[in-house]
Amino acid sequence: MTLPLSLEFFPTKTPEGAVKLRAARQQLYALKPQFCSVTYGAGGSTQEGTFGAVREILAEGVDAASHFSCVGATRAGVREQLSQLQAIGVKRLVALRGDLPSGYGAGGEFQYASDLVAFIRAETGSAFHIEVACYPETHPQARSPESDLKAFAAKAAAGADSAITQYFYNADAYVRFVDEARAAGIAIPVVPGVMPITSSTQLMRFSDACGAEIPRWIRLRLSAYGDDAASIRAFGLDVVTDLTERLVAAGAPALHFYTMNQSAATLEICRRLGLG
């Protein structure tokens, strides 16, 4: 089976972390990813690390996408950063509103991600392939599923090329969301974001922070395993392999893996799927 894959990493904070990330990337390149994306901290706090990792990935011969958030940003600042990314050779962006850093009030010249997408298009034309985020289980700050879908539609109308979803563990939520997006006139590809399960505490912490739903049966099973890391990893591989099989069967145009800077789980899931 062939299906486009993409991989997400986050900037490291230590030299040791950078060495481990390079090793993980080299292992994951066996999957021949379409591109690798690098996340961006709240308020652009990791910009230097993000751009540095993007440079490394490009130098390794793989297409790289920089996350690009606009919260608190000015048009002049965004214009300068876009120029930097073009100079590096970046041709793909993941355009986001972004999270406010702790203690940071509202501000900046962009209110929504759709404003950022429109500005990038106006400034750079078709220089970038623009990815945006979407939420099969509804953005945690959205007033309603309907308003969340309207926000997604606005990003598509502003010039987004494709979308990557927040991770989820209910394949039906993805299928229903895509159906609703198509009914709303949103035609861009919707790529499911896949989060391998390797740590119970990490998964709970991330999901509580971002609003991703963990089905009760998964929570109960993970809780029952306690500190048995091997059983958690084995269970996680089975759950996520089954999920991705269902997504592929449902017509997902690609898969985007949130690798957490690790290689083993993503490699094994793709091996089971016959990918890479």
Buried (B, 14 or more C-beta within 10 A) or exposed (E): EEBBBBBBBBBBEEEEBBEBBBEBBEEBBEBEBBBBBBBBBBBBBBBEBBBBBBBBBBEEEBBBBBBBBBBBBEBEBBBEBBEEBEEBEBBBBBBBBBBBEEEEEEEBBBEBBBBBBBBBBEBBEEBBBBBBBBBBBBBEEBEEBEEBBBBBBBBBBBBBBBBBBBBBBBBEBBBBBBEBBEEBEBEBBBBBBBBBBBBBEEBBEBBEEBBBBBEEEBBEBBEEBEEEEEBBBEBBBEBBBEBBBBBBEEEBBBBBBBBBBBBBBBBBBBBBBEBB
